[in-house]
Amino acid sequence: MFKRFKIKKNDLVVVTAGDHNGKQGRVIEVDRKNDRVVVEGINMVTKHRKPDAKNPQGGRETIAAGIHISNVKLLDGKGNATRVGRRVGSEGKLERFSKKSGEALK
């Protein structure tokens, strides 16, 4: 069974620790097995690819690597880094909300 994270794909996040501290980006992928998220434009690494049928030239490719999920925080509608809570909304459905401002997150 995988863990349930409060950060999801396409969320706008800010990095809170490490070499990319303070940078913002959109979440491309969430790896629940390894507790990591891939953020667009953050933690870029160079992979060396062997030539194959799709890429007969081979070469070097720059891709975004994962960051531990504890090192990112969600940005709310006002652009503030916040923790995320879950509550029952007005329609009786579960919704995410900003713990800092109390407003519902998309």
Backbone as XML, in Angstrom:
<?xml version="1.0"?>
<chain id="A" units="angstrom">
  <residue number="1" name="MET">
    <atom name="N" x="0.844" y="-1.183" z="0.000"/>
    <atom name="CA" x="0.000" y="0.000" z="0.000"/>
    <atom name="C" x="0.883" y="1.238" z="0.000"/>
  </residue>
  <residue number="2" name="PHE">
    <atom name="N" x="0.539" y="2.215" z="-0.822"/>
    <atom name="CA" x="1.307" y="3.441" z="-0.918"/>
    <atom name="C" x="0.772" y="4.496" z="0.038"/>
  </residue>
  <residue number="3" name="LYS">
    <atom name="N" x="1.618" y="5.444" z="0.344"/>
    <atom name="CA" x="1.235" y="6.542" z="1.229"/>
    <atom name="C" x="0.350" y="7.533" z="0.491"/>
  </residue>
  <residue number="4" name="ARG">
    <atom name="N" x="-0.396" y="8.318" z="1.224"/>
    <atom name="CA" x="-1.223" y="9.372" z="0.643"/>
    <atom name="C" x="-0.530" y="10.700" z="0.895"/>
  </residue>
  <residue number="5" name="PHE">
    <atom name="N" x="-0.226" y="11.406" z="-0.190"/>
    <atom name="CA" x="0.442" y="12.695" z="-0.076"/>
    <atom name="C" x="-0.546" y="13.812" z="-0.312"/>
  </residue>
  <residue number="6" name="LYS">
    <atom name="N" x="-0.248" y="14.974" z="0.242"/>
    <atom name="CA" x="-1.119" y="16.132" z="0.073"/>
    <atom name="C" x="-0.690" y="16.983" z="-1.117"/>
  </residue>
  <residue number="7" name="ILE">
    <atom name="N" x="0.453" y="16.679" z="-1.703"/>
    <atom name="CA" x="0.913" y="17.353" z="-2.913"/>
    <atom name="C" x="0.625" y="16.442" z="-4.086"/>
  </residue>
  <residue number="8" name="LYS">
    <atom name="N" x="0.035" y="17.020" z="-5.132"/>
    <atom name="CA" x="-0.391" y="16.240" z="-6.287"/>
    <atom name="C" x="0.253" y="16.766" z="-7.556"/>
  </residue>
  <residue number="9" name="LYS">
    <atom name="N" x="0.102" y="16.020" z="-8.623"/>
    <atom name="CA" x="0.599" y="16.421" z="-9.935"/>
    <atom name="C" x="-0.045" y="17.747" z="-10.343"/>
  </residue>
  <residue number="10" name="ASN">
    <atom name="N" x="0.723" y="18.609" z="-10.991"/>
    <atom name="CA" x="0.324" y="19.941" z="-11.476"/>
    <atom name="C" x="0.176" y="20.974" z="-10.376"/>
  </residue>
  <residue number="11" name="ASP">
    <atom name="N" x="0.528" y="20.679" z="-9.129"/>
    <atom name="CA" x="0.529" y="21.680" z="-8.062"/>
    <atom name="C" x="1.748" y="22.588" z="-8.229"/>
  </residue>
  <residue number="12" name="LEU">
    <atom name="N" x="1.598" y="23.848" z="-7.859"/>
    <atom name="CA" x="2.709" y="24.786" z="-7.850"/>
    <atom name="C" x="3.351" y="24.732" z="-6.472"/>
  </residue>
  <residue number="13" name="VAL">
    <atom name="N" x="4.660" y="24.429" z="-6.432"/>
    <atom name="CA" x="5.351" y="24.241" z="-5.160"/>
    <atom name="C" x="6.604" y="25.104" z="-5.114"/>
  </residue>
  <residue number="14" name="VAL">
    <atom name="N" x="7.126" y="25.288" z="-3.910"/>
    <atom name="CA" x="8.393" y="25.973" z="-3.691"/>
    <atom name="C" x="9.309" y="25.012" z="-2.940"/>
  </residue>
  <residue number="15" name="VAL">
    <atom name="N" x="10.593" y="25.001" z="-3.321"/>
    <atom name="CA" x="11.576" y="24.137" z="-2.665"/>
    <atom name="C" x="12.029" y="24.821" z="-1.380"/>
  </residue>
  <residue number="16" name="THR">
    <atom name="N" x="12.030" y="24.076" z="-0.267"/>
    <atom name="CA" x="12.339" y="24.651" z="1.042"/>
    <atom name="C" x="13.705" y="24.243" z="1.584"/>
  </residue>
  <residue number="17" name="ALA">
    <atom name="N" x="14.409" y="23.348" z="0.900"/>
    <atom name="CA" x="15.712" y="22.906" z="1.400"/>
    <atom name="C" x="16.579" y="22.444" z="0.242"/>
  </residue>
  <residue number="18" name="GLY">
    <atom name="N" x="17.882" y="22.499" z="0.445"/>
    <atom name="CA" x="18.813" y="21.994" z="-0.549"/>
    <atom name="C" x="19.349" y="23.078" z="-1.468"/>
  </residue>
  <residue number="19" name="ASP">
    <atom name="N" x="19.984" y="22.657" z="-2.558"/>
    <atom name="CA" x="20.627" y="23.571" z="-3.494"/>
    <atom name="C" x="19.627" y="24.481" z="-4.205"/>
  </residue>
  <residue number="20" name="HIS">
    <atom name="N" x="18.392" y="24.052" z="-4.351"/>
    <atom name="CA" x="17.381" y="24.806" z="-5.092"/>
    <atom name="C" x="16.400" y="25.516" z="-4.167"/>
  </residue>
  <residue number="21" name="ASN">
    <atom name="N" x="16.831" y="25.813" z="-2.952"/>
    <atom name="CA" x="15.975" y="26.445" z="-1.951"/>
    <atom name="C" x="15.413" y="27.773" z="-2.476"/>
  </residue>
  <residue number="22" name="GLY">
    <atom name="N" x="14.087" y="27.929" z="-2.388"/>
    <atom name="CA" x="13.438" y="29.163" z="-2.806"/>
    <atom name="C" x="12.917" y="29.156" z="-4.227"/>
  </residue>
  <residue number="23" name="LYS">
    <atom name="N" x="13.314" y="28.190" z="-5.032"/>
    <atom name="CA" x="12.850" y="28.129" z="-6.419"/>
    <atom name="C" x="11.456" y="27.520" z="-6.475"/>
  </residue>
  <residue number="24" name="GLN">
    <atom name="N" x="10.679" y="27.964" z="-7.462"/>
    <atom name="CA" x="9.311" y="27.485" z="-7.628"/>
    <atom name="C" x="9.192" y="26.695" z="-8.919"/>
  </residue>
  <residue number="25" name="GLY">
    <atom name="N" x="8.221" y="25.791" z="-8.952"/>
    <atom name="CA" x="7.965" y="25.024" z="-10.157"/>
    <atom name="C" x="6.699" y="24.203" z="-10.012"/>
  </residue>
  <residue number="26" name="ARG">
    <atom name="N" x="6.293" y="23.598" z="-11.124"/>
    <atom name="CA" x="5.094" y="22.781" z="-11.162"/>
    <atom name="C" x="5.486" y="21.307" z="-11.032"/>
  </residue>
  <residue number="27" name="VAL">
    <atom name="N" x="4.718" y="20.556" z="-10.270"/>
    <atom name="CA" x="4.994" y="19.135" z="-10.050"/>
    <atom name="C" x="4.636" y="18.363" z="-11.321"/>
  </residue>
  <residue number="28" name="ILE">
    <atom name="N" x="5.603" y="17.642" z="-11.852"/>
    <atom name="CA" x="5.403" y="16.830" z="-13.055"/>
    <atom name="C" x="4.947" y="15.425" z="-12.686"/>
  </residue>
  <residue number="29" name="GLU">
    <atom name="N" x="5.535" y="14.894" z="-11.607"/>
    <atom name="CA" x="5.292" y="13.496" z="-11.242"/>
    <atom name="C" x="5.443" y="13.329" z="-9.738"/>
  </residue>
  <residue number="30" name="VAL">
    <atom name="N" x="4.650" y="12.446" z="-9.149"/>
    <atom name="CA" x="4.758" y="12.109" z="-7.736"/>
    <atom name="C" x="5.075" y="10.618" z="-7.640"/>
  </residue>
  <residue number="31" name="ASP">
    <atom name="N" x="6.200" y="10.288" z="-7.000"/>
    <atom name="CA" x="6.616" y="8.899" z="-6.812"/>
    <atom name="C" x="6.315" y="8.521" z="-5.368"/>
  </residue>
  <residue number="32" name="ARG">
    <atom name="N" x="5.171" y="7.890" z="-5.158"/>
    <atom name="CA" x="4.741" y="7.575" z="-3.791"/>
    <atom name="C" x="5.555" y="6.444" z="-3.180"/>
  </residue>
  <residue number="33" name="LYS">
    <atom name="N" x="6.139" y="5.617" z="-4.003"/>
    <atom name="CA" x="6.933" y="4.501" z="-3.484"/>
    <atom name="C" x="8.219" y="4.997" z="-2.817"/>
  </residue>
  <residue number="34" name="ASN">
    <atom name="N" x="8.843" y="6.013" z="-3.421"/>
    <atom name="CA" x="10.117" y="6.520" z="-2.909"/>
    <atom name="C" x="9.999" y="7.883" z="-2.230"/>
  </residue>
  <residue number="35" name="ASP">
    <atom name="N" x="8.784" y="8.370" z="-1.988"/>
    <atom name="CA" x="8.530" y="9.650" z="-1.308"/>
    <atom name="C" x="9.178" y="10.827" z="-2.036"/>
  </residue>
  <residue number="36" name="ARG">
    <atom name="N" x="9.099" y="10.859" z="-3.360"/>
    <atom name="CA" x="9.759" y="11.900" z="-4.132"/>
    <atom name="C" x="8.786" y="12.560" z="-5.101"/>
  </residue>
  <residue number="37" name="VAL">
    <atom name="N" x="9.098" y="13.811" z="-5.451"/>
    <atom name="CA" x="8.348" y="14.523" z="-6.483"/>
    <atom name="C" x="9.345" y="15.043" z="-7.518"/>
  </residue>
  <residue number="38" name="VAL">
    <atom name="N" x="8.909" y="15.096" z="-8.781"/>
    <atom name="CA" x="9.709" y="15.678" z="-9.852"/>
    <atom name="C" x="9.099" y="17.036" z="-10.152"/>
  </residue>
  <residue number="39" name="VAL">
    <atom name="N" x="9.911" y="18.095" z="-10.007"/>
    <atom name="CA" x="9.444" y="19.462" z="-10.203"/>
    <atom name="C" x="10.084" y="20.008" z="-11.476"/>
  </residue>
  <residue number="40" name="GLU">
    <atom name="N" x="9.266" y="20.648" z="-12.294"/>
    <atom name="CA" x="9.701" y="21.171" z="-13.581"/>
    <atom name="C" x="10.816" y="22.210" z="-13.403"/>
  </residue>
  <residue number="41" name="GLY">
    <atom name="N" x="11.966" y="21.972" z="-14.054"/>
    <atom name="CA" x="13.076" y="22.916" z="-14.035"/>
    <atom name="C" x="13.946" y="22.878" z="-12.793"/>
  </residue>
  <residue number="42" name="ILE">
    <atom name="N" x="13.649" y="22.004" z="-11.846"/>
    <atom name="CA" x="14.413" y="21.911" z="-10.597"/>
    <atom name="C" x="15.159" y="20.580" z="-10.571"/>
  </residue>
  <residue number="43" name="ASN">
    <atom name="N" x="16.394" y="20.603" z="-10.037"/>
    <atom name="CA" x="17.215" y="19.401" z="-9.883"/>
    <atom name="C" x="17.461" y="18.719" z="-11.223"/>
  </residue>
  <residue number="44" name="MET">
    <atom name="N" x="17.908" y="19.506" z="-12.211"/>
    <atom name="CA" x="18.178" y="18.974" z="-13.547"/>
    <atom name="C" x="19.485" y="18.182" z="-13.537"/>
  </residue>
  <residue number="45" name="VAL">
    <atom name="N" x="19.469" y="16.984" z="-14.124"/>
    <atom name="CA" x="20.645" y="16.131" z="-14.212"/>
    <atom name="C" x="20.855" y="15.732" z="-15.671"/>
  </residue>
  <residue number="46" name="THR">
    <atom name="N" x="22.095" y="15.389" z="-16.007"/>
    <atom name="CA" x="22.439" y="14.990" z="-17.369"/>
    <atom name="C" x="22.535" y="13.472" z="-17.437"/>
  </residue>
  <residue number="47" name="LYS">
    <atom name="N" x="21.764" y="12.879" z="-18.354"/>
    <atom name="CA" x="21.804" y="11.431" z="-18.572"/>
    <atom name="C" x="22.505" y="11.178" z="-19.908"/>
  </residue>
  <residue number="48" name="HIS">
    <atom name="N" x="23.364" y="10.196" z="-19.936"/>
    <atom name="CA" x="24.044" y="9.813" z="-21.177"/>
    <atom name="C" x="23.273" y="8.652" z="-21.787"/>
  </residue>
  <residue number="49" name="ARG">
    <atom name="N" x="22.798" y="8.838" z="-23.006"/>
    <atom name="CA" x="21.971" y="7.835" z="-23.689"/>
    <atom name="C" x="22.776" y="7.134" z="-24.772"/>
  </residue>
  <residue number="50" name="LYS">
    <atom name="N" x="22.640" y="5.814" z="-24.820"/>
    <atom name="CA" x="23.239" y="5.048" z="-25.903"/>
    <atom name="C" x="22.396" y="5.201" z="-27.163"/>
  </residue>
  <residue number="51" name="PRO">
    <atom name="N" x="22.992" y="5.082" z="-28.324"/>
    <atom name="CA" x="22.190" y="5.129" z="-29.552"/>
    <atom name="C" x="21.205" y="3.957" z="-29.602"/>
  </residue>
  <residue number="52" name="ASP">
    <atom name="N" x="19.984" y="4.231" z="-30.057"/>
    <atom name="CA" x="18.986" y="3.180" z="-30.240"/>
    <atom name="C" x="18.152" y="3.533" z="-31.467"/>
  </residue>
  <residue number="53" name="ALA">
    <atom name="N" x="17.082" y="2.805" z="-31.702"/>
    <atom name="CA" x="16.265" y="3.011" z="-32.898"/>
    <atom name="C" x="15.615" y="4.399" z="-32.924"/>
  </residue>
  <residue number="54" name="LYS">
    <atom name="N" x="15.117" y="4.848" z="-31.768"/>
    <atom name="CA" x="14.476" y="6.167" z="-31.702"/>
    <atom name="C" x="15.489" y="7.294" z="-31.832"/>
  </residue>
  <residue number="55" name="ASN">
    <atom name="N" x="16.639" y="7.117" z="-31.200"/>
    <atom name="CA" x="17.672" y="8.149" z="-31.181"/>
    <atom name="C" x="18.980" y="7.541" z="-31.677"/>
  </residue>
  <residue number="56" name="PRO">
    <atom name="N" x="19.187" y="7.465" z="-33.011"/>
    <atom name="CA" x="20.375" y="6.782" z="-33.544"/>
    <atom name="C" x="21.686" y="7.501" z="-33.218"/>
  </residue>
  <residue number="57" name="GLN">
    <atom name="N" x="21.617" y="8.787" z="-32.879"/>
    <atom name="CA" x="22.815" y="9.552" z="-32.565"/>
    <atom name="C" x="23.288" y="9.307" z="-31.133"/>
  </residue>
  <residue number="58" name="GLY">
    <atom name="N" x="22.345" y="9.058" z="-30.213"/>
    <atom name="CA" x="22.697" y="8.946" z="-28.799"/>
    <atom name="C" x="22.974" y="10.327" z="-28.243"/>
  </residue>
  <residue number="59" name="GLY">
    <atom name="N" x="23.785" y="10.419" z="-27.202"/>
    <atom name="CA" x="24.189" y="11.716" z="-26.688"/>
    <atom name="C" x="23.758" y="11.961" z="-25.259"/>
  </residue>
  <residue number="60" name="ARG">
    <atom name="N" x="23.813" y="13.240" z="-24.873"/>
    <atom name="CA" x="23.469" y="13.626" z="-23.508"/>
    <atom name="C" x="22.093" y="14.278" z="-23.494"/>
  </residue>
  <residue number="61" name="GLU">
    <atom name="N" x="21.344" y="13.994" z="-22.430"/>
    <atom name="CA" x="19.978" y="14.489" z="-22.291"/>
    <atom name="C" x="19.822" y="15.061" z="-20.881"/>
  </residue>
  <residue number="62" name="THR">
    <atom name="N" x="19.223" y="16.252" z="-20.782"/>
    <atom name="CA" x="19.003" y="16.872" z="-19.476"/>
    <atom name="C" x="17.566" y="16.632" z="-19.048"/>
  </residue>
  <residue number="63" name="ILE">
    <atom name="N" x="17.386" y="16.028" z="-17.863"/>
    <atom name="CA" x="16.050" y="15.737" z="-17.352"/>
    <atom name="C" x="15.968" y="16.175" z="-15.880"/>
  </residue>
  <residue number="64" name="ALA">
    <atom name="N" x="14.738" y="16.346" z="-15.397"/>
    <atom name="CA" x="14.527" y="16.709" z="-13.993"/>
    <atom name="C" x="14.524" y="15.444" z="-13.143"/>
  </residue>
  <residue number="65" name="ALA">
    <atom name="N" x="15.297" y="15.461" z="-12.064"/>
    <atom name="CA" x="15.347" y="14.332" z="-11.138"/>
    <atom name="C" x="14.443" y="14.634" z="-9.949"/>
  </residue>
  <residue number="66" name="GLY">
    <atom name="N" x="14.183" y="13.630" z="-9.137"/>
    <atom name="CA" x="13.265" y="13.761" z="-8.017"/>
    <atom name="C" x="13.852" y="14.498" z="-6.823"/>
  </residue>
  <residue number="67" name="ILE">
    <atom name="N" x="12.962" y="15.108" z="-6.046"/>
    <atom name="CA" x="13.301" y="15.766" z="-4.783"/>
    <atom name="C" x="12.436" y="15.111" z="-3.715"/>
  </residue>
  <residue number="68" name="HIS">
    <atom name="N" x="12.976" y="14.942" z="-2.522"/>
    <atom name="CA" x="12.173" y="14.346" z="-1.458"/>
    <atom name="C" x="10.988" y="15.256" z="-1.150"/>
  </residue>
  <residue number="69" name="ILE">
    <atom name="N" x="9.837" y="14.653" z="-0.924"/>
    <atom name="CA" x="8.591" y="15.417" z="-0.765"/>
    <atom name="C" x="8.609" y="16.308" z="0.474"/>
  </residue>
  <residue number="70" name="SER">
    <atom name="N" x="9.447" y="15.998" z="1.455"/>
    <atom name="CA" x="9.533" y="16.842" z="2.644"/>
    <atom name="C" x="10.243" y="18.157" z="2.357"/>
  </residue>
  <residue number="71" name="ASN">
    <atom name="N" x="10.901" y="18.269" z="1.215"/>
    <atom name="CA" x="11.654" y="19.476" z="0.871"/>
    <atom name="C" x="10.878" y="20.427" z="-0.029"/>
  </residue>
  <residue number="72" name="VAL">
    <atom name="N" x="9.585" y="20.202" z="-0.222"/>
    <atom name="CA" x="8.762" y="21.121" z="-1.005"/>
    <atom name="C" x="7.510" y="21.482" z="-0.215"/>
  </residue>
  <residue number="73" name="LYS">
    <atom name="N" x="6.999" y="22.703" z="-0.455"/>
    <atom name="CA" x="5.740" y="23.149" z="0.145"/>
    <atom name="C" x="4.852" y="23.668" z="-0.964"/>
  </residue>
  <residue number="74" name="LEU">
    <atom name="N" x="3.573" y="23.493" z="-0.785"/>
    <atom name="CA" x="2.597" y="23.957" z="-1.754"/>
    <atom name="C" x="2.438" y="25.471" z="-1.668"/>
  </residue>
  <residue number="75" name="LEU">
    <atom name="N" x="2.214" y="26.107" z="-2.814"/>
    <atom name="CA" x="1.925" y="27.535" z="-2.850"/>
    <atom name="C" x="0.419" y="27.708" z="-2.951"/>
  </residue>
  <residue number="76" name="ASP">
    <atom name="N" x="-0.148" y="28.590" z="-2.104"/>
    <atom name="CA" x="-1.588" y="28.839" z="-2.174"/>
    <atom name="C" x="-1.879" y="29.893" z="-3.246"/>
  </residue>
  <residue number="77" name="GLY">
    <atom name="N" x="-3.115" y="30.326" z="-3.349"/>
    <atom name="CA" x="-3.526" y="31.270" z="-4.378"/>
    <atom name="C" x="-2.831" y="32.615" z="-4.292"/>
  </residue>
  <residue number="78" name="LYS">
    <atom name="N" x="-2.359" y="32.991" z="-3.110"/>
    <atom name="CA" x="-1.674" y="34.270" z="-2.914"/>
    <atom name="C" x="-0.171" y="34.161" z="-3.103"/>
  </residue>
  <residue number="79" name="GLY">
    <atom name="N" x="0.322" y="32.950" z="-3.368"/>
    <atom name="CA" x="1.755" y="32.749" z="-3.572"/>
    <atom name="C" x="2.537" y="32.493" z="-2.305"/>
  </residue>
  <residue number="80" name="ASN">
    <atom name="N" x="1.854" y="32.186" z="-1.212"/>
    <atom name="CA" x="2.515" y="31.891" z="0.059"/>
    <atom name="C" x="2.737" y="30.389" z="0.194"/>
  </residue>
  <residue number="81" name="ALA">
    <atom name="N" x="3.912" y="30.009" z="0.705"/>
    <atom name="CA" x="4.179" y="28.602" z="0.992"/>
    <atom name="C" x="3.346" y="28.199" z="2.197"/>
  </residue>
  <residue number="82" name="THR">
    <atom name="N" x="2.662" y="27.069" z="2.093"/>
    <atom name="CA" x="1.750" y="26.673" z="3.157"/>
    <atom name="C" x="1.731" y="25.158" z="3.306"/>
  </residue>
  <residue number="83" name="ARG">
    <atom name="N" x="1.316" y="24.737" z="4.494"/>
    <atom name="CA" x="1.013" y="23.328" z="4.691"/>
    <atom name="C" x="-0.398" y="23.086" z="4.182"/>
  </residue>
  <residue number="84" name="VAL">
    <atom name="N" x="-0.731" y="21.831" z="3.944"/>
    <atom name="CA" x="-2.028" y="21.489" z="3.366"/>
    <atom name="C" x="-2.821" y="20.652" z="4.346"/>
  </residue>
  <residue number="85" name="GLY">
    <atom name="N" x="-4.089" y="21.009" z="4.520"/>
    <atom name="CA" x="-4.992" y="20.220" z="5.342"/>
    <atom name="C" x="-6.118" y="19.692" z="4.479"/>
  </residue>
  <residue number="86" name="ARG">
    <atom name="N" x="-6.898" y="18.791" z="5.029"/>
    <atom name="CA" x="-8.061" y="18.248" z="4.323"/>
    <atom name="C" x="-9.270" y="18.399" z="5.232"/>
  </residue>
  <residue number="87" name="ARG">
    <atom name="N" x="-10.378" y="18.821" z="4.625"/>
    <atom name="CA" x="-11.610" y="18.996" z="5.392"/>
    <atom name="C" x="-12.791" y="18.730" z="4.473"/>
  </residue>
  <residue number="88" name="VAL">
    <atom name="N" x="-13.954" y="18.557" z="5.083"/>
    <atom name="CA" x="-15.177" y="18.371" z="4.309"/>
    <atom name="C" x="-15.658" y="19.752" z="3.879"/>
  </residue>
  <residue number="89" name="GLY">
    <atom name="N" x="-15.841" y="19.919" z="2.571"/>
    <atom name="CA" x="-16.237" y="21.205" z="2.018"/>
    <atom name="C" x="-17.727" y="21.438" z="2.091"/>
  </residue>
  <residue number="90" name="SER">
    <atom name="N" x="-18.171" y="22.497" z="1.427"/>
    <atom name="CA" x="-19.580" y="22.897" z="1.483"/>
    <atom name="C" x="-20.498" y="21.883" z="0.797"/>
  </residue>
  <residue number="91" name="GLU">
    <atom name="N" x="-20.006" y="21.189" z="-0.216"/>
    <atom name="CA" x="-20.835" y="20.203" z="-0.918"/>
    <atom name="C" x="-20.747" y="18.815" z="-0.299"/>
  </residue>
  <residue number="92" name="GLY">
    <atom name="N" x="-20.079" y="18.700" z="0.820"/>
    <atom name="CA" x="-19.954" y="17.404" z="1.476"/>
    <atom name="C" x="-18.800" y="16.573" z="0.941"/>
  </residue>
  <residue number="93" name="LYS">
    <atom name="N" x="-17.996" y="17.148" z="0.042"/>
    <atom name="CA" x="-16.852" y="16.434" z="-0.514"/>
    <atom name="C" x="-15.587" y="16.884" z="0.205"/>
  </residue>
  <residue number="94" name="LEU">
    <atom name="N" x="-14.593" y="16.000" z="0.236"/>
    <atom name="CA" x="-13.317" y="16.304" z="0.860"/>
    <atom name="C" x="-12.561" y="17.299" z="-0.008"/>
  </residue>
  <residue number="95" name="GLU">
    <atom name="N" x="-11.992" y="18.346" z="0.590"/>
    <atom name="CA" x="-11.228" y="19.335" z="-0.161"/>
    <atom name="C" x="-9.919" y="19.635" z="0.558"/>
  </residue>
  <residue number="96" name="ARG">
    <atom name="N" x="-8.945" y="20.088" z="-0.187"/>
    <atom name="CA" x="-7.682" y="20.513" z="0.397"/>
    <atom name="C" x="-7.780" y="22.003" z="0.722"/>
  </residue>
  <residue number="97" name="PHE">
    <atom name="N" x="-7.127" y="22.421" z="1.817"/>
    <atom name="CA" x="-7.140" y="23.837" z="2.164"/>
    <atom name="C" x="-5.777" y="24.258" z="2.690"/>
  </residue>
  <residue number="98" name="SER">
    <atom name="N" x="-5.506" y="25.548" z="2.593"/>
    <atom name="CA" x="-4.266" y="26.133" z="3.065"/>
    <atom name="C" x="-4.340" y="26.304" z="4.573"/>
  </residue>
  <residue number="99" name="LYS">
    <atom name="N" x="-3.366" y="25.762" z="5.292"/>
    <atom name="CA" x="-3.355" y="25.909" z="6.744"/>
    <atom name="C" x="-2.985" y="27.326" z="7.149"/>
  </residue>
  <residue number="100" name="LYS">
    <atom name="N" x="-2.293" y="28.063" z="6.275"/>
    <atom name="CA" x="-1.890" y="29.428" z="6.591"/>
    <atom name="C" x="-3.057" y="30.393" z="6.464"/>
  </residue>
  <residue number="101" name="SER">
    <atom name="N" x="-3.781" y="30.325" z="5.329"/>
    <atom name="CA" x="-4.865" y="31.297" z="5.095"/>
    <atom name="C" x="-6.250" y="30.717" z="5.334"/>
  </residue>
  <residue number="102" name="GLY">
    <atom name="N" x="-6.374" y="29.401" z="5.345"/>
    <atom name="CA" x="-7.678" y="28.773" z="5.567"/>
    <atom name="C" x="-8.527" y="28.643" z="4.317"/>
  </residue>
  <residue number="103" name="GLU">
    <atom name="N" x="-8.056" y="29.177" z="3.175"/>
    <atom name="CA" x="-8.859" y="29.111" z="1.955"/>
    <atom name="C" x="-8.685" y="27.769" z="1.247"/>
  </residue>
  <residue number="104" name="ALA">
    <atom name="N" x="-9.717" y="27.386" z="0.515"/>
    <atom name="CA" x="-9.690" y="26.113" z="-0.201"/>
    <atom name="C" x="-8.704" y="26.180" z="-1.362"/>
  </residue>
  <residue number="105" name="LEU">
    <atom name="N" x="-8.034" y="25.070" z="-1.602"/>
    <atom name="CA" x="-7.110" y="24.966" z="-2.732"/>
    <atom name="C" x="-7.833" y="24.279" z="-3.879"/>
  </residue>
  <residue number="106" name="LYS">
    <atom name="N" x="-7.489" y="24.685" z="-5.066"/>
    <atom name="CA" x="-8.140" y="24.135" z="-6.253"/>
    <atom name="C" x="-8.212" y="22.663" z="-6.271"/>
  </residue>
</chain>
